[in-house]
Amino acid sequence: MDQDREERIRARAYEIWEREGRQEGSHLAHWEQAEQELRDEEAGEGQQGDDSTADAPAKSRRGSVKA
């Protein structure tokens, strides 16, 4: 694991620990949660660039009916 990624995980795990009331004994769970959150964020960033219509509103079927 590169140092930058490990530092980001450490910082996120610390934020989770603080948010959950600084309870001792949950460091592994906080670390795993931090890893998962960062993976999810990274996956979301990769998908945004792949689909240029991701932010486009969905087409409505109601307006397409011919009278």
N, C-alpha and C positions, 0 to 999 in steps of 0.2 A: 504494500500500500504506500503510495507516495506521501510525503510529509504534508503537503498542502491539503490533500483530501483528509488525512488523519486529523489535522488541526481543525478542519471544518466540522468533522464528525464530533470531535471533542467539544467544540464550542456549542454545537447543537445539543449534545447530550447534557451539557451543563445547563443550557436554557430549559430543557425538559425537566431536569432535576429541580431547578428553581421554581418552575411553573407548578410542579406537583408537590410543593411544600417542603423541599429539601429533605425528603425522607431518605434515611440511610438504608443501604442494603439492596438498592435497585439499580446499581450502576450498570450491570450487564443489560438489563432490560432497556435502560435509557440509551445505552450505546447502540443496541440493535435497532431501537426506534429511530434514532438519529440517522443511522445508515440507511434505513428504509425511506425515511423522508427525503434524504438527499438523492437517493436513487430515483424516487418518484419525480422529484423536481427536475432532475437531469433528463429523464425520459420525456417529461412534458415539454422541456425546452427543445428537444430534438424533434418532436412531432410538430411543433408550431411552424418550423421552417419547411416542413415537407408538404403541407397542404395550404395553398394560398387562399382557399375558401373557408378556412377554419373559423374565421370571425364573421363571415358573411351570413346574413340572416337566411333562414330556411325559406324556400319558396312556399307560398300558400296555394293550396289546391282550390280554395273557394273562388279565387279570382279567375281561374282558368276554365270555368264551365261556360260553354257558349249557350246563348239563349235561342 
